[in-house]
Amino acid sequence: MTTPIERLENYSRSHPREVLRLTVREGDETGEVLVFKGFSSSLTSPTAFDPDVPVLSPDAEILWVDRIQAPYHPQHLHYLEQHIAWDEFERRLTQMGF
């Protein structure tokens, strides 16, 4: 079974002009993860050097997704869409075959 982050990484490989910024919750803490060209990186906690080590734990919850025009420049973001609920984005992934 494919994990949500794997689905998002697969999507991002097919959409190289797009950066996904995820707002996630793990336990009592929220954080942010970027997904770009098939790779994920945490903005709020250390990311392992090994790309086979998942950025999110299995119990992490994706709250929402922002679609941002690549390249990612934190001070100059061009949003394609903001605050897409995970349920909605997951439905889109399914419809697109991811």
VMD Tcl script that draws the C-alpha trace (Angstrom):
set ca {
  {0.00 0.00 0.00}
  {1.26 3.45 -0.92}
  {1.56 6.00 1.88}
  {0.17 9.53 1.50}
  {3.66 11.02 1.23}
  {4.58 8.52 -1.51}
  {1.45 9.50 -3.42}
  {2.38 13.17 -3.10}
  {5.96 12.48 -4.22}
  {4.63 10.60 -7.26}
  {2.31 13.51 -8.06}
  {5.18 15.99 -7.76}
  {7.30 14.03 -10.25}
  {4.56 14.59 -12.82}
  {4.15 18.27 -11.87}
  {7.74 19.63 -11.76}
  {6.64 23.26 -11.90}
  {4.77 22.88 -8.64}
  {5.86 22.70 -5.00}
  {3.53 21.20 -2.44}
  {3.71 22.59 1.06}
  {1.99 20.36 3.58}
  {0.84 21.37 7.02}
  {1.04 18.27 9.17}
  {0.34 17.23 12.74}
  {2.36 14.61 14.59}
  {1.15 14.15 18.14}
  {0.73 17.59 19.69}
  {3.02 19.36 17.21}
  {2.34 20.86 13.81}
  {4.95 21.23 11.12}
  {5.53 21.86 7.44}
  {6.86 19.58 4.72}
  {7.79 20.50 1.16}
  {7.34 18.01 -1.69}
  {9.11 18.81 -4.96}
  {10.13 16.65 -7.92}
  {9.59 13.41 -6.01}
  {11.37 14.36 -2.80}
  {10.11 15.47 0.61}
  {11.82 17.68 3.14}
  {10.66 18.94 6.51}
  {10.82 22.67 7.13}
  {10.29 22.31 10.87}
  {12.32 19.25 11.92}
  {15.47 17.49 10.73}
  {15.21 15.53 7.49}
  {17.32 12.37 7.12}
  {19.99 12.38 4.42}
  {18.73 8.99 3.23}
  {15.74 9.54 0.90}
  {14.40 6.10 1.86}
  {13.74 7.33 5.43}
  {10.18 8.72 5.48}
  {9.74 12.37 6.38}
  {6.44 11.62 8.12}
  {5.71 8.94 10.66}
  {2.84 6.54 9.89}
  {0.64 8.27 12.48}
  {1.22 11.78 11.09}
  {-1.85 13.59 9.83}
  {-1.77 15.86 6.77}
  {-4.03 18.81 7.56}
  {-3.88 20.72 4.30}
  {-1.89 21.24 1.13}
  {-0.72 24.46 -0.54}
  {0.16 24.34 -4.24}
  {2.97 26.81 -4.98}
  {4.53 27.77 -8.31}
  {8.13 26.51 -8.50}
  {10.78 27.52 -7.74}
  {10.15 27.87 -4.02}
  {11.26 31.23 -2.61}
  {9.85 31.70 0.91}
  {9.75 35.50 0.61}
  {8.12 35.49 -2.86}
  {5.49 32.76 -2.96}
  {3.11 32.47 -5.89}
  {0.23 30.33 -4.70}
  {-1.69 28.26 -7.22}
  {-4.05 27.17 -4.43}
  {-3.97 27.48 -0.64}
  {-5.30 25.44 2.27}
  {-6.71 22.51 0.32}
  {-8.05 20.07 2.89}
  {-6.26 16.72 2.79}
  {-9.52 14.87 2.05}
  {-10.05 17.04 -1.04}
  {-6.46 16.72 -2.27}
  {-6.50 12.98 -1.67}
  {-9.67 12.74 -3.77}
  {-7.90 14.64 -6.56}
  {-4.91 12.29 -6.38}
  {-7.22 9.31 -6.74}
  {-8.98 10.88 -9.72}
  {-5.60 11.52 -11.40}
  {-4.39 7.99 -10.68}
  {-1.86 8.75 -7.94}
}
mol new
graphics top color blue
foreach p $ca { graphics top sphere $p radius 0.5 }
foreach p [lrange $ca 0 end-1] q [lrange $ca 1 end] { graphics top cylinder $p $q radius 0.2 }
display resetview
